[in-house]
Amino acid sequence: MAYGWITPVVAQEPESADHFEKKIRPVLTQYCAACHDPEDPSNHVEFLKANTTADLQHLRGIWGSAAAQLRNRTMPPPDEDQPSEQQRLELANWIDDHLRATACELGPYAGNVTTRRLNRSEYENTIRDLIGPQLGYDETFPTDGGGGEGFNNNGETLFLPPMLMERYVEAAQQILDAAIITPSLRTEFAADQLIPLVESPNDQPRTLAPGLELSAGVVIYVAGDYELTADVRNMSKQDLKLVLKLDGLPADRFQLSSQKEQSLGTTVRLSRGFHAIALHNPQDQPEIALLRLKVQELGVKRPKAAQKFHDHIFQAKEGKYEKGRIAAEKLLRRFATQAFRHPVSDGDLAPFLALYDRAADRADPYEECIKLALKGILVSPHFLFRIEATPRSAELERIDDFALATRLSYFLWSSMPDERLFDLARQQKLHETPVLKAEVQRMLQDEKADVFFATFTGQWLGTKEVGGSVAPINGQFKGIYSSELAADFRAEAIQLTTYVARENRSILDFLDADYCFLNDRLAKHYDLPKVAGRQLRKVEVTNGQRGGLLGLGGVHMVTSYPQRSSPVLRGAWVLETLFGTPVPSPPADIPALPNKVSAKNAKTFRQQLEKHRDNASCAACHDLLDPIGFGLDNFDLLGRWRDKTENGQAVDATGVLPSGEKFSGPAELKAILLERKQEFARHLSRKVLGYALGRSLEDPDSCTIESLVTSLEENDFRMQTLIEQIVLSTPFQYRQQVNSADPTSH
């Protein structure tokens, strides 16, 4: 819900319905009904369909947007009649007060349980914690799109196209080949075992007539390099040739010396699966005697820690472990319980035991039998998806402790629960508030939480694109911009979130702080005192230029064009990213601003933009966006401080907000933003809650959001308070049936 630029207010009990009907709705009808007539079928903004405060409950999102539009002076359109400033404030204040005071009027809301696929990062992390190998599948799988509150863990967008399913099957095999060490292949085919089979005494050579071939089939369990060796005898008085075929195609040609027995070998790369190896005697030369054919594994590429992974899977002690079906069932039950994130029944396990039996019946090595069964588990929907039991009614149902452990671990670790979480779930203690709070504290300090800080920060701020789709024009900043600097920009933003969370700092540090995180490269780039080393470290800053999100180079790259900074993009970013205020797209018939500011142009970009704002259809939004962007104009597109614009004129970083507040430069702008801490807390609460739940938020979630804001206000806006209260919240711990057509129907 967007609240725009509002003066902090204390939530009050809503006015009577009579006040809404006689004082609020008539004024809105006077100024808004021309475009938003509730009887007009072409009108899609239907907030005036609310005739009473009870009706308003089912249109909370659109009424919140109406309040924001009133405060921001973006509605009514500039060419329509306008309410007075007093009317604007009275309307907006009433709407905001009413929405906040009635947020929980419909009662607690858990929302839909969304069955969702593991995104590619979650898949990689889960494989790491379940098996061990990290093979980089988070980079090779198709990119997961964002949805809901803007994150790529949203269940509504995590589909499973056939191509991805094929990749999962391939990945499962490669992962298990890397982690399970199958006994090295060394096999020998005597002459009488070669095809076509004939009856002949043991150890006697087979005659290979001209134009014919003898072959053998071999099953390769792990792709790698293999040596193929043929022991042959050439009794003729001339040198001969022998062709080695692999799967029907020539793989090598051997020269046979005359009148001697000899071994001929070559090295080939064999993929997993069945391979036919044949020896062919070309036409027009004498017979060749074939004694035997040998296949030997030379080298299989595995991770350095492969033995550790292998021993973990098989629970080996000093390299030894039990084999056989009883041992296999025990192993598969343990593995499936972890992979599926809940205990498994005999029925759940049966399909995977059947895979083991199939491999055992064809005499595969024990390790390969286990590998086939584990592959089945890794491509099972119960592994690839987070599946929870369907709620039985619209009444709130507490999820079990295993589901809670899964929600918690994928929220803070983007991975499966660890053994401690599983133990607490088995003991049915995890849902107890003191236990849950202690686990949140433990998990935030664990290095596995780094992925939460990185993923949430990069997608919330947009800085994950820095160095990728967000980059300056090639060559324009040669010697200044580099991929290493871009990586520092991304890391700088992540480090700020990490510090605020782990040190339980106030979330207001995002808006302004007396510290930042620098290494030698960033300190030099920002023209700050020297910092030693590549490691980011906390540095105190006091001049108002750095500290908080608005001092980050990555943020300024995200809010700039490839050739120039943009006050418009920066203003829109502050409104949308920090305060949740939606910014409309520009009208289609408005000419675009220049992509680059010429040093020869007598006018600064600000002066050109002010001319652009003379257009009435542009002014309403630009009066809101541009002042914020002007306040950040001392930063160029790479986040460096500047006192002069591209054409050599002094930077004018002054601004006046629609509410009348004046400022000069980023320090004064940040002071004004800090006065909007309630709106910032509300929007950040919404973003973190949406990330934690992995779904779009709905109007009934307002109760949870307002409860989070209240908890923040009562606890000095501490970041850990926000995370703890989300984990303790109704939508995180409960589920219920919801009519998808009407999320307020509960």
N, C-alpha and C positions, 0 to 999 in steps of 0.2 A: 504494500500500500504506500503510495507516494504522498508525502505531507508537505513537500515544497519548503519555502522559506518562511518559517513560522517562528513567532516568539515563544519561548518555552512556556508551557502552561501546565497547571496541575489539573489532572483529570477530575471532572466534577460529575455529579449526578446529572443525567440528561434532563433537558426541559421537558415539559409535558407534551403529549402528542398534539394538544391544542395549539401550543406555541409553534410547532412545526407547520401545522396546517394553516395557521393564520399569519405567521410572521416570516417563516423561512421559505416554504414552497411558493407562495405567491410572488416573492421577489425573484426567485429563480425562474419561474414561469414567465415573468415579464421580460427578462433579459435572455433567456435560453430557449424558450419554446419555439421560436421562429425556425431554429435549426434542429431542435431535439423534441419535436412534438411527439408525445407518447402514442398518439393515434395515427401517426404517419408510418406506414409499413416500410418505407425506405430508410427510416431512422434506426441506426444500430446502436446509438448511445442512449440507452433507455432509462437513465436515472430518474426522469420525471414520471416514470410509471409508479414510483413510490408515492402513494397518497397519504400514508400514515407512517409513523416511526416503525411499526411492525413490518411494513413492506420494505423499509430501508434495510432491514437485517439481511435480506436476501440479495441485496445489491451493494454490499459493503465496498467491494473493490472499486466500482465505478464512482461511488460517492466519495471515496478517498481521493480518487483522481480529480473529481470536480473541485474539491477543496484546494488541491494543489494548483489547479489551473486558475482558480480565483486568486490565490496568493501571489502567483507568479505573473499575474496580469496577462496571461496568454489566452484567456477566454473571458468574456465574449471576444470575437474577432475585432480588430481595430476599426473596421468600417461599420460596426454595429453600435447601438446605444450601449453605454457603459454604466454600471452601478457606481455609486460614490465610493470613495475609499473607506468610509465608515461602514457602508453596506458590505463591501468586500470582506472586511475584517470580521464583522458580525456573522456573516454567512459561513466563512471558513472556520472561524473559532467554534461556532455551534456544531458544524459537521464533525470537526476533529474531536471535540469534547464528547459528542454523542457516540461516535464510533469507538472511542477508547473506553468509555464508561460501560458500553453495552457489548464489548467484545466477547464476554463469556455468557451472554444472555441465553444463547442456544444450548449451553452446556458443554462439557468436555468433548473434544473431537479428536479422534485418532486418525481418521482418513483411510483411504484405500491401502491395502497391502499390495505392493507392486512386485510381481515376480520379475526379477531383472537379471540380465546376463552380467557376468563379471566383465568390466571393461578391460582394455588390454593391460593397463597398469596393474589392476587388481589380479588379473590372471598371472602375470609375471611374478608378482609378490607372493601369491598363494603357492605357486610352484616352488618358489625359493624356500618357503617355510615348510612345505609339505615334503619335498623331495631333496632340494638342494641346488640343482643346476640353474644358473642364470644365463640364458642363451639369447637374451635380447628380443624376445617376441613382442614386447611392448613397442618396439620400433618397426617390426615387420608385419604385424596385423594391420588391417585397415583402421584408419583413424576413427575414433568414436566421436560422434557429433554431440554438441551440448544441447541441453534442454532444460525445462523447468526453470530453476533459478540461475541457469547459465553454466551448469557443470556437466561434465561428461560421464557422471555416474547416475544420470537420470534414467530410471527404468523405462520411461515412455519412449525413449529414443534408442535403447540398446537392443536392436533387432539381431536376428541370426540369419543372415543371408547364406545361401548354399556355399558360396565361395569361402566364407569364413569357417563354415563347418568342415570343409575340406582342409583348411589350414589347421584347424584344431586336431584333426586326425593325424596329419603330418607331424605337427608339433608334439603330440603325445608320444609318437614313436621315437622322435629324435631326443626328447627329454629322457625317456626311459633307456634308450641306447647309451646316453651319456652317463646315466646314474647307476645302471646295473651292469656288472661285469660278467658277461657270459664266458664260460671257459674257452680259452683260445682254441680255434679250430685247427686240427691237424688230422687229415684223413688220407687214406691210401686205398686205391682201387687196384686189386690184382687183375691180371689179364682176363681171368675167367669171369670177372664181375662187370666187364665192359659190355656195352650194348652194341650190336645184338648179342644176346647171351648164347653161349654154346657150351656143350659138355666137353670139358678138357681137364686133364690132370692138374692138380694144384701146382702153382709155381712154374707152370709151363707158359712160354710166350704165345701170344696170338699173332697169327699172320695177317698183315694188313695189305691186301691186294691193291694193285693200282686202281685209282678212281673210287676207292671205298674209304669208309671211315669207321672208327670205333669211338664210343662216347660214354660219358658218365654224367649223372645229375648230382648236384650238390646244393644243399640249403645253406645260404649265408645268413647268419643271424645279425651280424653287425657290419655295416658298410665300412670298408677300409681297403688297405693294400694286401693282396694275397699273392703268394708265389705258386705258380703252376709248373710242375716238373714231370716230364715224361722220360722214363727209362726205356731205351730202345736199342736194337741191335741191327746193324747194317752189315750183312754178310757178302754184299756184292763188292766188286772191285772198283766201284765208282762212287763219287760223292752224290748224295741224294738230298732231296728236299722233303720237309714235313711241315704241313700247315696246321697250326693250332686255331681252332674255331671256338668262339665264345658266343653262345646263344645264336648260333647259325651264321655268324659273321667272322671272317678272318681276323684274328687278334695278333698273330705273330707267325713268322716263317723261319723254320730252323734249317740249318745246313748239317747234314749227317756225313761224318767222315767215313771213308770206306773201311770195310773189314774190321769193325770194332763195336764193342758195346759202349754206350754213352748215355749221359743224362743231359737233357735239354730243358732249360727253364726260362721263365719270363715272369715279370711282375705286372699284375693288372689291378685296376681299381674295381672292386665289385660292390654293387649295391645290395641292400638287404633283399632276400628272397631266393627263389629257385633259379639256378643257372645250369645250362647245358654246356659241357666242355667236351669237345671232340678233337680227334686227331685224324687228319685227312692225308692220304697218300695220293699225290697228283697222278694223272694219267701218264703213260709212256715211260714209266720207270719201274725197276724191279720191286718185288715184295719187301716189306719192312717187318721185322719182328718187334712186337710191342710187349714189354715186360710188365710195366705198371704205370699208373698215373697218380700223382700226389698233389694235394692241395694243402697249403699251410698259410695260416694268418701271419702277416708280417707286422702290421701296425694299424691300430685303430685309434683315431683321434678322440680323446676323452678329456674332460676337465682334470686339472691337477688334483682336485679333491674327490675324484671319482670313487676311490676306495672308501672314503668317509661316507659318501652318499650311499654306496652299496651296503656298507655295514649298518647304516641307520635303517634302511628299508628292511633288511633281513634280521635286525637285532643281533648282529654277530658279536661274539665274544672271542677276542684273540683270533679273529678271522674265521671262526667256525660257527655254523648255525645248523639248525635242524632242517631236514628236507622231508618231503612226502606230503600227502594230502592233509593230514591233521595239522602239520605245521603251516601249510598253505592257507587253510581256512582261518587259522589264528592270525596270520599275517594280513590276509585280505580284510578280515573284520576290523582289525586295528586301523588299517589304511583307509578303508571306506568310511569309518566313523570320523576320521579327521577330514577327509576330502569332502564329505557331505555335510560336515559341521553339526552332526547329531548322531545319536546311537542308531545302528542299523539292525533290522530284524533278520531272521533266517531267510525270509522271503526277499528282502532287499539284496541279500548277499548271493542268492541262488544263481542269477545270471552270470555273475563273475566267477563263481566256482565252476560253472559249466564251461566257461572259456578255458579255465585251468585244465579241466578234465580233457577237453578237446586236444589241447597241446600235449598233455601227458600221453594220450592214446596214440599219438603219432611219434612218440618217443623223443620229443624235444627235450633239451636239457632243462633241469628244474628251474633255473633262472629264467629261461625263455617261457616256460609255462606261467611263471609268476608275472612276467612282463606282459604277456597277452591279457591276463586278467586285469592288471593295473591299467593297461591301455583302455580297456572297457570302462573302467571307473573314470578315467580322465576325459572321456568323451561323453560321459553320462550327463543328462540335464541336471542331475542333482549336484554335480560338481561345477558345471559351466554356468549354472543359474543359482541365484539365491532364492530358494523356494520356501515359502512359509505356509502353514496350514490356513485354509480359507476360513474366515470368521463365520460363525453360525448365525449371527443375527446383527441387528443394528446396535445392540448393547455393547459396551466396551468389554473386551476380553484381554486379559493380561497375556502377553506372549510368554512362552516357556523360557527357562534360563538359557537353553542352547540357542534359541533364536535371538535372545538378548545379547549373548556373547558374540554372535555373528554380527548383529547390528553394530555393536560397540567396536569390534575389531576392524570392520570395514570402514567405519566412520573415522577412527583415529589412526589406523595403520594401513588401510586399503589392502588388507590381507586377512587370512583366516585367524581364528582365535589361537592363542598359544596354550600350552598345557595348563597353566594356572587358571585361565578362563574356563577351560574345559572342566577342570577339577571343581571349581566353584559352581559350574552349571550342574555337574553330577550331584553335588551336595545340595542343590537347590538353594544356594545362598546368594547368588550373584545379584538377584533383584533387591536385596536388602540395601537400603539407602547408604548406611555407613560403608558397606562392602563396595558398593558401586562407586562411591566417591573416591575411595582408596584406589580402586582400579583405574579410574580416570587419571588420578595423579601419577600412578606408576606408569601408565601407558604414554602419557605426555612426555615423560622424561626418557622413555626408551627411544633409541635411535630409529626404530621403525616408524615413529611418529613424524620423522622428517618428510615422508611422502605426503602426509596431510598438509604440513606447512607449505610444501612446494606446490602441490596440486591446487589447494584452495587459493593460495596467493596468486599464482600465475593465471588462473581462470577468473578470479574475482577482479583483479586489476587489469588483466589483459597483457601482462608483462611476459607471459610464456611465449608470445609471438615475437618478442624482441630478438633480433638477429635472424629471424626467419622471414615471415611476411612483413614484419616491421623493420625496415632498414633504410638508411639514406641512399641516395643515388650513387651508384658505383663511381668511385674516383673523386667525388666531390669533396669528401673528407679524408682523403688519403693521408696516412700518417697520424690521423686523429682517431677515426673509427676503425675498429677491428672486431673480429669474431670473439676475441678474448674480452674486449671491453663489453660487448653485448652479454657475454656470459656473466661478467661481474654485475651488470645491471640487473639481470634476472636474479642472481644470488643475493644482491643487496636487498631487494624487496622481500625475498623469502626469509632472510636473516632477521629482518624487522619483525615479521609475524612470529617467527620462532622465539625470539627474545620476549616479545609481549606475552606469548602464551606460557612459555616455560618459567619465566620469572614472575608470572601473574601480575603483569603491569596493567594499567588502565588502557582500555581500548581507545581512549582519547589520545594516546601517544601516536595513533595513526594520523590524527589531524595535526598535531604539533608535538615536538619533543625537543629536549635539549641535548640529544645525542643522535648519532647516525653510525652506520657501519661502513668502514673503509678498509681497503688494502692499498698497497703502494700505487697501483695503477689508477684506482678511483681517486685517491688523494691528489695525484698529479693532474688528472683530468678535471677535477673540480677546483684546482688551484688552491688547495688547502695544505696546511703543514704536513710535512713528509710523514708517511707511515711505512714501517718496514715490513716486507714480506707480502706474499700473495694471499695469506689467510685474512679473511674479513675480521675486523675487531671493532669493538665499541669505542667511539671517539666522541668526546663532548664537543658540542657546537653551541654558540651563543649569539651569532650575528643574525639569526632569523632566515638565513638562506637555505640551510639544510635542516634536517629533523622532520620526521613525519613523512607521509607519502608524497607530499607536494615538493619535496626536495630530492626525489629519486630520479636519476637519469632515465631509467626505464619508463617511468610514467610520462616523462616529457617526450620520449620517442613515440610512445603509444598515442599521444595526443598531438602529434605533428604530422605534416606531410613529408615525403622524402626529401624535399628541398627547402622547406621552411616550417617554422613553428606556426601554430594555429590557435588564436584566442578562442575561436568558436569551438573547436574540438576540445580544448582544455576546459572551457566552461561547461560543455555538455558532459564531459567525463566526470567532473566534480559533482554535477547534479545527479547523473544517473548512477555512477559507481559508488559514490560516498553517501548519497542521500536518497537514492531510489526515485528521483523525480524524472518521469519520462520526458524526453525531448522529441518533438515531432520532426519528421523529415522536412526539408525545405520544399517550398512549392516548385512544381516542375518547370514553370515558366520563368524562374529567376536565374539570370546568368551566373555562371560559376565565378568564384574569385580566382585570381591568378595563382598558379601553382608555385611560383617563385617570385621573390621580391628582388627587383633589380636595384643594384647600387646606384644606378643613374636616375632612378625615379625620385623626383623631388618630394613626393609624399611618402610618409611611412605607411606600413600596412594598416595600422590603426586608423589613419586618416582615410585610407581607401575603404576600410570597413565601415566607418561612420557614414560615408557617402552611401554605401550599400544599404544602410539602415534607414535611409530616407524613405524607402519603399514601405508603405503602411503594412503590407502583408508580411514583411520581414521583421518589422520593428518589435512586435510583441515578444517574439522569442529571443531576438538578438539583444533586447534590453535586459533580458534575464541572463543570457549566456556570456555576452561579450565582456561585461565588467569583471567577471571572475577570471576570464582568460587574460584580460589586460593586467590584472594583478599579478599574473605569473609571467609577464612578458620579459622579465629580466633573464629568463632561462631560454637558451636557444634550443634547437630541436634535439640536441644531444645532452641537454641538461646542464650545460656550462653557464656560469653567470656572465651576464653582459650588461654594460651600461649604455651601449649604443646599438641601434638597429642596423639592419643590413646596409642601409644607405647612409650610415654615419651619423644619423640624428639621435639625440638622446632618447632613451627608452622612457615612455610615459606609462608608468604602472599604477596609475590612479584609477579608481572606479567608484561608481555609485550604484548600489543595488536597487531593485524596484521598491524595496521597503524603506529606502532613504538612507541606509547606512553607507558611509563613505570610508575609503581606505586608500592607502598608498603602499604598494609593494606586497610581497608575499607574507611578511611578518604580520602586518595589520589585517590582511585577508584571513590568515589562519586564526587570528584572534576572534574575528567575526564568526568563522565556521565553528569554533569551539562553543559559541553561544547556542549553536544548534545541536548540542550533544544528544538531546533526546531523539531527534530525527535520525542522527547517525547511528545511535544505539539500536533504534528500531530496524533500520535497513540492514545493519550488520547482523543483527539477530535473525532476520529473515534469510539472509544469505547462508549463514552457518547452519541454520535449521534445515533449509532446503538441501544443502550438501549432505547433512547427516541422514536425512530421510530418503534421499535419492528419488524424490518425486517433486512435481510441481506443487506449490502451496496454493491453498484455496481460501475463500473468504472465511470459513469456519476456523481456520488456523489462526485467525486474529487473536483469539483468546490466549493461545500459547505464546504468540509473539508479544502481546502486551504484558503477559506474566514475566517473560524474559526481560523486557525493558524495566519493569518494576524491580526485579531482582538486581539488575545492573545498577539502577539508581540507588538501591539500598546498600550496595557493596562497592561503592567507589568505582563503578564501571570496570571491575576487574575481569580480565579475559577468561580466567578459569571459572569464574562464576557463570559466565555465559555457556561454556562447554558443559559444566556439571549440570546446570539446569536443563539444558537440552536433553542430556542423557536421562534425567529424572522426569522428563515431561511426558504427558499423556500420549502424544503421537509416537514417541520413541519406544514406549513400553507397552503399548496396547495396540489392538486392532479392532475393527468393526466392519460390518457390511455397510457400504455406501452406495446409493443409487448414483451411477456415474453421470446421469443426466442432470442430477440436482444434488450437489455436494452438501447443501444445507438441509437436506430432507431428514437428517437424523433427528 
